[in-house]
Amino acid sequence: MSRISIEQVKHVANLSRLAVTEQEALQFQKQLDAIITYAQQLNELDTENVEPTTHVLDMKNVWREDVAGKGLPIKEVLKNAPDHEDGQIRVPAIIE
């Protein structure tokens, strides 16, 4: 007996905005059932003493240090601004 019904396959296809024929639905049912069967094999593994991981490699913070640095001079920042006033960039109002 299949773990996923034709109706469920059609429902998922509909949610995905996919048009499937009856033949395709039967094929997807078999394929999805095989995937579910394979995934359920993982439940047979003894994971009692296995620590949860977030990555397959033992990686620690690989990013650079977040250190504040000197920014651009105001004149340089405003050089390409189409409209500015008192050291600030002016933008069109969006709220009346």
C-alpha positions in Angstrom: 0.0 0.0 0.0 1.3 3.4 -0.9 2.0 6.0 1.8 0.8 8.8 -0.4 -2.5 8.8 -2.2 -3.3 10.1 -5.8 -5.4 12.8 -4.2 -2.5 14.0 -2.1 -0.2 14.1 -5.2 -2.8 16.1 -7.1 -3.2 18.4 -4.1 0.5 19.1 -3.9 0.6 19.6 -7.7 -2.3 22.1 -7.4 -0.5 24.0 -4.6 2.6 24.1 -6.8 0.5 25.3 -9.7 1.4 22.3 -11.8 -1.0 20.6 -14.2 -0.6 16.8 -14.0 -2.3 14.1 -16.0 -3.6 10.9 -14.4 -0.5 9.0 -15.7 1.9 11.6 -14.3 0.0 11.5 -10.9 0.5 7.7 -10.8 4.2 8.1 -11.7 4.7 10.8 -9.0 2.8 8.7 -6.5 5.3 5.8 -7.0 8.3 8.2 -6.9 7.1 10.0 -3.8 6.4 6.7 -2.0 9.9 5.6 -2.7 11.3 8.8 -1.3 9.1 8.5 1.8 10.3 4.8 2.3 13.9 5.8 1.9 13.5 8.7 4.4 11.8 6.4 6.9 14.9 4.2 7.0 16.5 7.1 8.9 14.2 6.4 11.8 15.8 3.0 12.2 19.2 4.6 13.0 20.4 4.8 16.6 21.0 8.5 17.1 21.0 8.4 20.9 24.6 9.6 21.4 24.8 11.8 18.3 24.9 15.5 19.0 22.8 17.7 16.8 24.7 19.6 14.1 23.9 22.6 12.0 26.6 21.9 9.4 28.4 18.8 8.2 31.8 20.4 8.6 33.1 21.6 12.0 33.1 25.3 11.2 33.2 28.2 13.6 32.6 31.9 12.8 34.1 32.2 9.4 33.2 35.8 9.0 35.6 38.7 9.6 35.5 40.6 12.8 32.8 43.3 12.9 35.0 46.3 13.5 33.8 49.9 13.0 35.9 51.8 10.5 36.1 55.3 9.2 33.2 56.0 6.8 33.2 58.0 3.6 33.4 61.8 3.8 30.0 63.5 3.6 31.0 65.3 0.4 31.9 62.0 -1.2 28.6 60.4 -0.1 26.5 63.3 -1.4 28.4 63.6 -4.7 26.0 61.3 -6.6 22.8 62.1 -4.6 20.3 63.8 -7.0 19.0 66.1 -4.1 20.5 66.8 -0.7 20.3 69.5 2.0 22.2 70.1 5.2 24.3 66.9 4.7 21.4 64.6 4.2 19.9 63.0 1.1 16.4 64.2 0.2 13.9 61.8 -1.1 10.3 62.2 -2.3 7.7 62.1 0.5 5.7 59.0 0.6 3.4 59.9 3.4 1.2 63.0 3.2 
